[in-house]
Amino acid sequence: MLGNLCWLYDSNRVTIEGHTDLAFSDDVAARFLSYGWNVQLVGDANDTERIAQAIETFRNTEDAPTLIIVESHIGYGAPHKHDTSAAHGEPLGAEEIRLAKRSYGWPEDAKFLVPDGVREHFHAGIGQRGQRLRAAWMARFDGYRAKHPDLADQIERMQKRELPDGWDVDLPSFPADSKGLASRDSSAKVQNAIASHYPWMIGGAADLAPSTKTRLTFEAAGDFEADTYGGRNLHFGIREHAMGAVLNGLALSKIRAYGSSFLIFSDYMKPPIRLGALMQLPVVYIFTHDSIGLGQDGPTHQPVEQLIALRAIPGLVTLRPADGNEVVEAWRVIIGLKHQPACLVLSRQPLSTFDRTRYASAAGVARGGYVMADAESGNPTVILIGTGSEVALCIAAYESLKQERIPARVVSMPSWELFELQDQAYRDNVLPPEVKARVSVEAGSVIGWDRYVGTAGTKIGMRTFGASAPIEDLQTKFGFTQEKVLAAAKEQIAKHRSPTA
């Protein structure tokens, strides 16, 4: 398989700061030869015949990947008036452009010129060849469809990013349970239920599958290995950044790709996640160990600023579900995305499964935020907003307020991005502008919560790094307790009470 891989390396010996010798002394050819690669050297980037020979050598090499080193000289433009060094990447300027055109024998003042014969040459060469190859491919695929209609249907659905029929037939429903499940565990059940009916859903973990619970365990899922290409479980090793890049490549080939790690390690994956969003690729990133709930793992592994960093990426949908049934609905949202990547943020510690006969359906996850519990009158005096494990704290405080006949509302908001897509009427219905008393509760950075609680609202969250201690001690230390939420709610009510009330 690696014999199909060919890299062209532009060896131009120049960086923005100057010659590559300033910081780079590798013998690239020797290094790749030591890896067992087939290395070809082209001494002049303008030598198209030699490039063609190198590519032909690659085509005839079946047992190793190929690196073609092409030596070139990078173009410079005029330096900036405040810069004493030659500029790298500056426009050539009008005079340099005229001189370049003169060297090619082109009209010097023509702009966006396509010389005579170019279109005809393109049509006679690449155009006709492409037309022939496509016609041959379509004929071949028609024959394949006649012999294997089900597999052909899968290929066509992959290309259109359509879903297989019945992908959701086995989705679980989680009964009310005060002990509950860690959302990484409930997600594992949902993921396996989906993947067993979604043949081109493939992925793995950055050496953390036993902890992220992302291994596909149904019969015949198998491992993708050197001698077994049919497996569905990929082993990326301790390579978060590389994993993110591979996932993007798989998505470009229309595989429904997913990868997992701890939320703290999303930092290593930021560039490929950002590029996945930029390229509108429906990659699924599964991040577990989502908060200070890691306890004794300590502040190095306890994410604080990662949630807001992910939410800041345009086009990325981030979901932090509060219980098993929100996990189910989060996966429904994710699987339905065609042109957006998604981050599913999950807990290591157990989360209570809410009684949905008492509280609203988890289907509200599809709208990003929804009223989970409300005042009997529908007119709350205070709104408690939470995500993930902290929704349970909001519900506990709500029940205490209810016993004291204080009308309150709990809003579960697993996804800011989805909530912001809703129309203003829906958002105002969930968060009535006239209700100023508001509390947000999330075991992450408080940055950004002002948009939902206002500048006068209370934000219970992380303003420092975490600490190493049992989870119960950490929750008390950082204010993630029912008592803290209840006190904040009452303070907000008092703060916003009308003087005439």
C-alpha positions in Angstrom: 0.0 0.0 0.0 2.8 2.5 0.8 4.1 2.0 -2.7 1.2 4.2 -3.7 2.5 7.1 -1.7 4.6 9.8 -3.4 5.7 13.1 -1.9 7.3 15.9 -4.0 9.6 18.0 -1.7 10.3 21.5 -2.9 13.9 22.1 -1.7 14.2 25.8 -2.2 16.7 26.4 0.6 15.0 29.6 1.7 13.0 30.6 4.8 11.4 34.0 5.6 14.4 34.9 7.8 17.0 33.8 5.2 18.8 30.7 4.1 17.7 27.3 5.6 21.3 26.9 7.0 20.2 29.3 9.8 18.2 26.6 11.4 18.2 23.4 9.3 21.1 21.1 8.5 19.3 17.8 7.8 20.4 15.7 4.8 16.8 15.0 3.8 17.7 12.4 1.1 19.8 10.4 3.6 17.2 10.6 6.3 14.4 9.2 4.0 16.7 6.6 2.5 17.3 5.4 6.1 13.6 5.0 6.5 13.5 2.7 3.5 12.0 5.2 1.1 12.7 5.3 -2.7 14.3 8.7 -3.0 14.6 10.6 -6.4 16.5 13.8 -6.8 15.6 16.5 -9.5 18.3 19.1 -9.5 16.2 21.7 -11.4 12.5 22.4 -10.9 12.3 23.4 -14.6 13.6 20.1 -15.8 10.2 18.6 -16.6 11.6 15.5 -18.3 13.6 14.6 -15.2 10.4 15.1 -13.1 8.5 12.9 -15.4 11.2 10.2 -15.1 11.1 10.4 -11.3 7.3 10.0 -11.3 7.6 7.0 -13.7 10.2 5.5 -11.3 7.6 6.0 -8.5 5.0 4.2 -10.5 7.2 1.2 -11.0 8.2 1.0 -7.3 5.7 -1.2 -5.4 7.5 -2.0 -2.2 8.3 1.5 -0.8 6.9 5.0 -0.7 8.7 7.6 -2.8 10.2 11.0 -2.0 11.0 13.2 -5.0 13.3 16.1 -4.0 12.9 19.0 -6.4 15.5 21.7 -6.1 14.3 25.2 -6.9 14.9 28.9 -6.2 12.1 30.7 -4.5 11.0 34.1 -6.0 11.5 37.3 -4.1 9.7 40.6 -4.3 10.8 44.1 -3.4 11.4 44.6 0.4 9.0 46.5 2.5 10.1 50.1 3.1 10.6 49.4 6.8 12.4 46.1 6.2 16.0 45.9 5.3 15.8 42.2 4.2 14.4 40.8 1.0 10.7 40.1 1.3 9.4 36.6 1.1 6.0 36.3 -0.4 5.6 40.0 -1.4 3.9 40.7 -4.7 6.4 41.1 -7.6 5.2 44.6 -8.5 4.2 45.9 -11.9 7.7 46.2 -13.3 8.8 42.7 -12.2 5.6 41.3 -13.7 6.4 43.0 -17.1 9.9 41.6 -17.0 8.7 38.1 -16.2 6.2 38.3 -19.1 8.9 39.6 -21.4 11.1 36.6 -20.6 8.2 34.3 -21.7 7.5 36.3 -24.8 4.0 37.3 -23.6 2.4 40.7 -24.1 3.9 42.7 -21.2 0.8 44.7 -20.4 -1.9 42.0 -20.8 -3.7 41.0 -17.6 -5.2 37.6 -16.9 -4.0 36.5 -20.3 -4.8 33.0 -21.5 -2.5 32.6 -24.6 -4.0 31.3 -27.9 -4.0 27.5 -28.0 -4.1 26.9 -24.3 -7.8 26.0 -24.2 -7.4 23.8 -27.3 -4.3 22.1 -25.8 -6.1 21.4 -22.6 -9.1 20.0 -24.3 -7.1 17.8 -26.6 -5.0 16.5 -23.7 -6.4 16.4 -20.2 -9.9 17.2 -21.3 -10.3 14.2 -23.7 -8.3 11.9 -21.5 -10.4 12.7 -18.5 -13.6 12.2 -20.5 -12.4 8.8 -21.6 -11.3 7.8 -18.1 -14.6 8.9 -16.6 -16.7 7.1 -19.2 -14.6 3.9 -18.6 -15.0 4.3 -14.9 -18.8 4.8 -15.1 -19.1 1.7 -17.3 -17.0 -0.3 -14.9 -19.1 0.9 -12.0 -22.3 0.1 -13.8 -21.0 -3.5 -14.1 -20.1 -3.5 -10.4 -23.5 -2.3 -9.5 -25.1 -5.1 -11.5 -23.1 -7.7 -9.5 -23.0 -6.0 -6.1 -26.0 -3.6 -5.8 -25.8 -3.2 -2.0 -22.1 -2.3 -2.1 -22.6 0.0 -5.0 -25.4 1.7 -3.1 -23.0 2.2 -0.2 -20.3 3.8 -2.4 -22.8 6.2 -3.9 -24.1 7.2 -0.4 -20.6 7.7 0.7 -19.9 10.1 -2.1 -23.0 12.1 -1.4 -22.4 11.9 2.4 -25.8 10.2 2.8 -26.6 7.8 5.6 -27.2 4.1 5.3 -30.8 3.0 5.9 -31.5 2.0 9.5 -28.4 3.6 11.0 -30.4 4.5 14.1 -32.5 1.4 14.6 -30.6 0.2 17.6 -30.0 3.4 19.5 -30.4 2.8 23.2 -32.6 4.6 25.6 -31.3 5.0 29.2 -33.8 4.6 32.1 -33.7 7.0 35.0 -30.9 6.1 37.4 -29.4 8.2 40.2 -26.1 6.4 39.8 -26.1 6.7 36.1 -23.2 6.2 33.7 -20.2 8.2 32.7 -21.0 9.9 29.4 -18.0 8.2 27.9 -19.7 4.8 28.7 -23.1 5.8 27.4 -21.4 7.2 24.3 -19.7 3.8 23.8 -23.0 2.1 23.7 -24.5 4.6 21.2 -21.4 4.6 19.0 -21.4 0.9 18.7 -25.1 0.8 18.0 -24.6 3.3 15.1 -21.4 1.9 13.7 -22.8 -1.6 13.4 -25.2 -0.2 10.8 -22.8 2.4 9.3 -20.1 0.4 7.4 -18.0 3.4 6.4 -17.8 4.8 9.9 -14.2 4.2 10.9 -11.8 5.6 13.6 -9.9 5.0 16.7 -8.0 6.7 19.5 -4.6 8.2 20.1 -3.5 5.3 22.3 -6.4 5.9 24.7 -9.3 3.7 23.5 -9.6 1.8 26.9 -10.1 5.2 28.6 -12.1 7.0 25.9 -14.3 3.9 25.4 -14.3 4.4 21.6 -13.3 0.9 20.5 -15.9 -0.8 18.3 -16.7 -4.0 20.0 -19.5 -5.6 17.8 -18.7 -8.8 15.9 -16.5 -8.3 12.9 -15.5 -4.8 13.8 -11.8 -5.9 14.0 -8.6 -3.9 13.9 -7.1 -2.1 10.9 -3.5 -3.5 10.9 -0.6 -4.1 8.4 -2.0 -7.4 7.3 -5.7 -6.7 8.0 -7.2 -3.9 6.0 -10.8 -4.8 6.8 -10.8 -3.7 10.4 -12.8 -0.7 11.6 -10.6 0.2 14.7 -7.6 2.3 13.9 -4.6 2.6 16.3 -3.1 6.0 15.9 -0.5 5.7 18.7 0.4 8.7 20.9 -0.1 11.1 18.0 -3.0 13.5 18.5 -1.9 16.0 15.9 -1.2 13.3 13.3 -4.5 11.6 14.2 -6.4 14.8 13.4 -4.6 15.1 10.0 -5.4 11.5 9.2 -9.1 12.0 10.1 -9.3 14.9 7.7 -7.8 12.8 5.0 -10.3 10.0 5.6 -13.1 12.5 5.6 -11.9 13.9 2.2 -12.2 10.3 0.9 -15.8 10.3 2.2 -15.1 7.9 5.1 -17.0 8.9 8.2 -14.0 9.3 10.4 -13.8 9.7 14.2 -10.9 10.0 16.6 -10.6 10.2 20.4 -8.4 11.5 23.2 -8.7 13.4 26.5 -10.1 16.9 26.2 -6.9 18.4 27.6 -5.1 16.9 24.5 -7.3 18.7 22.1 -4.6 21.3 22.3 -2.3 19.0 20.3 -5.0 18.6 17.7 -6.0 22.3 17.3 -4.4 22.8 13.8 -6.1 19.8 12.2 -9.4 20.5 14.0 -9.2 24.1 12.7 -8.4 22.9 9.2 -11.3 20.3 9.3 -13.7 23.2 10.1 -12.1 25.3 7.4 -12.6 22.5 4.9 -16.1 21.7 6.1 -15.3 18.1 6.9 -17.7 16.1 9.0 -15.0 14.6 11.3 -16.1 13.4 14.8 -13.7 14.3 17.6 -14.5 12.4 20.8 -13.0 14.0 23.9 -13.3 12.4 27.3 -12.1 13.4 30.8 -13.8 16.7 30.4 -13.2 18.6 33.7 -11.7 18.7 37.1 -13.7 15.5 37.7 -10.4 13.7 37.0 -9.5 14.3 40.6 -6.0 13.1 41.4 -4.8 13.3 37.8 -4.2 16.9 38.7 -4.2 20.3 36.9 -1.9 19.1 34.1 -4.7 16.8 32.9 -7.8 18.8 34.0 -9.1 20.9 31.1 -10.1 24.5 31.9 -9.7 26.6 28.8 -10.2 23.9 26.2 -14.0 24.1 25.9 -14.0 27.8 25.1 -11.1 27.3 22.7 -13.1 24.7 20.7 -16.2 26.9 20.8 -14.2 29.7 19.3 -13.5 27.7 16.1 -15.9 28.8 13.3 -18.0 26.0 11.9 -17.2 23.5 14.6 -20.1 22.1 16.7 -19.2 21.3 20.3 -21.5 19.2 22.4 -21.2 18.5 26.1 -24.2 16.2 27.1 -25.6 16.0 30.6 -26.7 12.3 30.7 -27.0 9.2 28.6 -30.1 10.3 26.8 -28.5 13.6 25.9 -25.6 11.6 24.5 -28.0 9.7 22.2 -29.4 13.0 20.9 -25.9 14.5 20.6 -24.9 11.5 18.3 -28.1 12.1 16.3 -27.0 15.6 15.7 -23.4 14.6 14.8 -24.4 11.9 12.4 -26.6 14.3 10.6 -23.8 16.8 9.9 -22.5 16.8 6.3 -20.2 19.8 6.2 -19.3 20.4 9.8 -16.9 18.7 12.2 -18.1 18.1 15.8 -16.5 17.7 19.2 -18.3 15.4 21.6 -17.1 16.2 25.1 -17.7 13.4 27.7 -17.1 12.7 31.4 -15.1 10.0 33.1 -17.2 10.2 36.3 -20.8 8.8 36.4 -23.6 11.2 35.6 -27.1 10.6 36.9 -29.6 9.7 34.2 -32.5 12.1 34.5 -36.1 10.9 34.7 -37.5 12.2 31.5 -41.1 11.8 32.7 -40.3 14.6 35.2 -38.0 16.6 33.0 -38.2 17.6 29.3 -37.2 15.2 26.5 -33.5 15.1 25.7 -34.5 15.7 22.1 -34.0 19.4 22.9 -30.3 18.8 22.4 -30.8 19.3 18.6 -31.5 23.0 19.3 -28.4 23.4 21.4 -30.2 24.5 24.6 -33.7 23.8 25.9 -35.9 24.2 29.0 -35.3 21.0 30.9 -37.2 22.0 34.0 -39.5 24.9 34.5 -41.6 26.8 37.1 -45.1 25.6 37.2 -46.3 29.0 36.1 -43.9 29.1 33.2 -42.6 32.4 34.6 -39.3 31.8 36.5 -37.7 34.4 38.7 -34.3 32.8 38.1 -32.7 30.7 35.3 -30.0 28.1 36.0 -28.0 27.2 32.9 -25.6 24.2 32.8 -23.8 21.8 30.6 -22.6 18.2 31.1 -22.1 17.1 34.7 -23.1 20.4 36.1 -26.7 20.2 34.8 -27.3 17.8 37.8 -26.3 20.6 40.1 -28.8 22.9 38.5 -31.6 20.3 38.8 -30.8 19.7 42.5 -30.9 23.5 43.2 -34.1 23.8 41.2 -35.8 21.1 43.3 -34.7 22.9 46.5 -36.1 26.2 45.1 -39.3 24.5 44.1 -39.8 23.2 47.7 -39.4 26.8 48.9 -42.0 27.9 46.3 -39.4 29.9 44.3 -40.2 29.6 40.6 -37.0 28.6 38.7 -36.0 27.3 35.3 -33.2 24.9 34.3 -31.8 25.2 30.8 -29.5 22.5 29.6 -27.2 24.0 27.0 -25.0 21.2 25.5 -24.1 23.3 22.4 -23.7 27.0 22.1 -23.3 26.7 18.4 -26.6 24.9 17.8 -28.4 27.3 20.2 -27.1 30.3 18.3 -28.5 28.8 15.0 -32.0 29.0 16.5 -34.2 32.0 15.7 -34.5 34.8 18.1 -38.0 33.8 19.1 -36.9 30.4 20.3 -33.8 31.8 22.1 -36.0 34.4 23.9 -38.5 31.7 24.8 -35.7 29.6 26.5 -34.0 32.6 28.0 -36.7 35.3 28.4 -34.9 38.7 28.3 -37.1 40.0 31.1 -35.6 37.4 33.5 -32.3 39.0 34.6 -31.5 36.7 37.5 -29.3 34.0 35.9 -26.6 31.6 36.9 -24.4 29.5 34.6 -22.6 26.4 35.9 -19.9 24.7 33.9 -16.6 23.1 35.1 -14.6 25.1 32.6 -13.5 28.6 31.9 -16.2 31.2 32.6 -15.2 33.2 29.5 -18.1 33.6 27.1 -21.0 32.9 29.6 -21.8 36.6 29.8 -23.7 36.2 26.6 -26.3 34.0 28.4 -26.2 35.3 32.0 -25.4 39.0 31.2 -22.7 41.0 32.9 -24.7 41.0 36.2 -25.3 37.2 36.2 -23.3 34.7 38.3 -20.9 32.4 36.5 -19.9 29.4 38.5 -16.8 28.0 36.7 -13.1 27.8 36.6 -11.0 30.9 37.0 -7.8 29.1 37.8 -6.2 25.8 37.0 -7.5 22.7 38.9 -5.8 20.8 41.6 -4.9 17.2 42.6 -7.4 15.9 45.1 -10.4 13.5 45.3 -13.3 14.7 43.1 -15.5 15.6 46.0 -12.9 17.8 47.5 -12.3 19.6 44.2 -16.0 20.2 43.6 -16.3 21.8 47.0 -13.1 23.8 46.6 -14.2 25.2 43.2 -17.8 25.8 44.0 -19.5 22.9 42.1 -22.0 22.0 44.8 -25.8 22.2 45.1 -25.4 24.6 48.0 -23.2 27.0 46.0 -25.7 27.0 43.0 -28.7 27.4 45.3 -27.0 30.3 47.1 -26.1 32.0 43.8 -29.7 31.6 42.6 -31.0 33.3 45.7 -28.4 36.1 45.5 -29.4 36.7 41.9 -33.1 36.9 42.8 -32.3 39.4 45.5 -30.1 41.4 43.2 -32.7 41.7 40.5 -35.8 42.0 42.7 -37.9 45.0 41.8 -37.9 47.6 44.6 -41.7 47.6 44.5 -42.0 43.9 44.7 
